[in-house]
Amino acid sequence: MVQKDLDIAEYTDPAPNVRQDPRAVSRKCRPDWDITKPELRAAWQQGRKNLFYPYGKTYAQTLGEQD
Protein backbone atom coordinates (compact mmCIF):
# COMPACT_ATOMS: atom_id res chain seq x y z
CA MET A 1 0.00 0.00 0.00
CA VAL A 2 2.79 2.44 0.90
CA GLN A 3 4.63 1.56 -2.28
CA LYS A 4 1.59 2.46 -4.38
CA ASP A 5 0.86 5.62 -2.37
CA LEU A 6 4.43 6.88 -2.88
CA ASP A 7 4.56 5.67 -6.49
CA ILE A 8 7.66 3.56 -5.86
CA ALA A 9 8.54 1.22 -8.71
CA GLU A 10 9.20 -2.31 -7.58
CA TYR A 11 12.36 -3.93 -8.81
CA THR A 12 14.42 -6.86 -7.79
CA ASP A 13 17.98 -7.79 -8.47
CA PRO A 14 18.01 -10.20 -11.42
CA ALA A 15 20.78 -12.21 -9.81
CA PRO A 16 19.85 -13.72 -6.48
CA ASN A 17 21.46 -12.17 -3.44
CA VAL A 18 24.15 -14.65 -2.35
CA ARG A 19 24.59 -14.72 1.39
CA GLN A 20 28.16 -15.36 2.44
CA ASP A 21 29.28 -16.55 5.80
CA PRO A 22 30.90 -13.62 7.65
CA ARG A 23 33.88 -15.85 8.47
CA ALA A 24 34.46 -16.50 4.76
CA VAL A 25 34.33 -12.78 4.02
CA SER A 26 36.78 -12.07 6.86
CA ARG A 27 39.19 -14.67 5.53
CA LYS A 28 39.24 -12.86 2.19
CA CYS A 29 39.92 -9.39 3.57
CA ARG A 30 41.98 -10.13 6.69
CA PRO A 31 45.13 -12.15 6.11
CA ASP A 32 45.51 -12.76 9.85
CA TRP A 33 42.15 -14.51 10.21
CA ASP A 34 43.46 -18.06 10.56
CA ILE A 35 46.04 -18.10 13.34
CA THR A 36 46.50 -21.86 12.82
CA LYS A 37 48.62 -21.20 9.72
CA PRO A 38 52.22 -22.02 10.70
CA GLU A 39 53.63 -18.75 9.34
CA LEU A 40 51.11 -16.66 11.31
CA ARG A 41 51.62 -18.66 14.49
CA ALA A 42 55.40 -18.19 14.17
CA ALA A 43 55.01 -14.46 13.55
CA TRP A 44 52.81 -14.13 16.66
CA GLN A 45 55.30 -16.04 18.79
CA GLN A 46 58.13 -13.85 17.48
CA GLY A 47 56.20 -10.76 18.54
CA ARG A 48 55.62 -9.42 15.03
CA LYS A 49 52.24 -7.97 16.02
CA ASN A 50 52.14 -5.56 13.07
CA LEU A 51 50.89 -8.49 10.96
CA PHE A 52 47.73 -8.73 13.09
CA TYR A 53 44.73 -6.50 13.63
CA PRO A 54 44.94 -3.55 14.32
CA TYR A 55 48.08 -3.73 12.17
CA GLY A 56 50.63 -1.70 14.09
CA LYS A 57 48.15 0.58 15.89
CA THR A 58 47.29 0.42 19.55
CA TYR A 59 43.75 -0.46 20.44
CA ALA A 60 43.38 3.06 21.86
CA GLN A 61 44.29 4.48 18.44
CA THR A 62 41.85 2.12 16.75
CA LEU A 63 39.03 3.02 19.12
CA GLY A 64 39.81 6.73 18.69
CA GLU A 65 39.16 6.43 14.95
CA GLN A 66 35.61 5.19 15.47
CA ASP A 67 32.68 7.55 15.23
Sine and cosine of phi, psi and omega as CSV:
sin_phi,cos_phi,sin_psi,cos_psi,sin_omega,cos_omega
0.00,0.00,-0.72,0.70,0.00,-1.00
-0.89,0.45,-0.65,0.76,0.00,-1.00
-0.86,0.51,-0.69,0.72,0.01,-1.00
-0.94,0.34,-0.65,0.76,0.01,-1.00
-0.89,0.46,-0.61,0.80,-0.02,-1.00
-1.00,-0.05,0.03,1.00,0.01,-1.00
0.83,0.56,0.77,0.64,0.02,-1.00
-1.00,-0.09,0.84,-0.55,0.03,-1.00
-0.96,0.28,0.70,-0.71,0.02,-1.00
-1.00,0.04,0.71,-0.70,0.08,-1.00
-0.54,-0.84,0.47,-0.88,0.06,-1.00
-0.76,-0.65,0.43,-0.90,0.04,-1.00
-0.92,0.39,0.80,-0.60,-0.02,-1.00
-0.90,0.44,-0.52,0.86,0.07,-1.00
-1.00,-0.04,0.68,-0.73,-0.02,-1.00
-0.90,0.43,0.56,-0.83,0.06,-1.00
-0.94,0.34,0.86,-0.50,-0.01,-1.00
-1.00,-0.09,0.88,-0.48,0.03,-1.00
-0.99,0.11,0.77,-0.63,0.04,-1.00
-0.93,-0.37,0.56,-0.83,0.06,-1.00
-0.90,0.43,0.76,-0.65,0.00,-1.00
-0.82,0.57,-0.53,0.85,0.03,-1.00
-0.91,0.41,-0.62,0.78,0.02,-1.00
-0.91,0.40,-0.63,0.78,0.03,-1.00
-0.91,0.41,-0.68,0.74,0.02,-1.00
-0.89,0.46,-0.62,0.78,0.02,-1.00
-0.88,0.48,-0.56,0.83,-0.02,-1.00
-0.95,0.30,-0.60,0.80,-0.13,-0.99
-0.97,-0.24,-0.18,0.98,0.02,-1.00
-0.82,-0.57,0.97,-0.26,-0.06,-1.00
-0.89,0.45,-0.31,0.95,-0.03,-1.00
-1.00,-0.06,0.22,0.98,-0.09,-1.00
-0.87,0.49,-0.72,0.69,-0.11,-0.99
-0.98,-0.17,1.00,-0.09,-0.05,-1.00
-0.95,0.32,-0.16,0.99,0.01,-1.00
-0.98,0.22,-0.17,0.99,0.07,-1.00
-0.91,0.41,0.74,-0.67,-0.07,-1.00
-0.83,0.56,-0.65,0.76,-0.04,-1.00
-0.93,0.37,-0.56,0.83,0.05,-1.00
-0.96,0.28,-0.65,0.76,0.03,-1.00
-0.88,0.48,-0.67,0.75,0.02,-1.00
-0.91,0.42,-0.68,0.74,0.01,-1.00
-0.88,0.47,-0.66,0.75,0.02,-1.00
-0.90,0.44,-0.70,0.71,-0.01,-1.00
-0.92,0.39,-0.47,0.88,0.04,-1.00
-0.99,0.13,-0.10,1.00,0.03,-1.00
1.00,0.09,0.24,0.97,0.01,-1.00
-0.99,0.13,0.95,0.31,-0.11,-0.99
-0.96,0.28,-0.22,0.98,0.00,-1.00
-0.93,0.37,-0.21,0.98,0.04,-1.00
-1.00,0.08,-0.08,1.00,-0.09,-1.00
-0.85,-0.53,0.47,-0.88,0.02,-1.00
-0.82,0.57,0.74,-0.67,0.18,0.98
-1.00,-0.06,0.55,0.84,0.18,-0.98
0.80,0.60,0.89,0.46,0.09,-1.00
1.00,0.03,-0.09,1.00,0.05,-1.00
-0.98,-0.18,0.43,-0.90,0.13,-0.99
-0.98,0.20,0.32,-0.95,0.04,-1.00
-0.91,0.42,-0.53,0.85,0.06,-1.00
-0.88,0.47,-0.67,0.75,0.05,-1.00
-0.90,0.43,-0.66,0.75,0.00,-1.00
-0.90,0.44,-0.71,0.71,0.01,-1.00
-0.92,0.39,-0.53,0.85,0.03,-1.00
-0.92,0.39,-0.39,0.92,-0.01,-1.00
-0.99,0.14,-0.23,0.97,-0.03,-1.00
-0.97,0.23,0.46,-0.89,0.02,-1.00
-0.98,0.22,0.00,0.00,0.00,0.00
